[in-house]
Amino acid sequence: MGKYKQITDQERDKIAVWLASGESIRQIGKKLERSHSSVLREIKRNGWQDGYVAIHAQSEAGKRASESRQRHP
């Protein structure tokens, strides 16, 4: 099993564009060379209202990371 790699802001941009153009979760996963479950998890955790907005997703991920660092110095 490979080392886990966080989803980057560039990948979040691509996810948003591909979702808007009607690509499936599995197609997006293949294009990003990631598991479809990782893409789905990203959309569920960082989705916004009725869709997925990359800048909002990056903000939410950053907040969680910051909170995690505060709990575990």
Helices and strands as residue ranges (DSSP letters): H 9-20, H 25-32, H 36-46, H 54-71
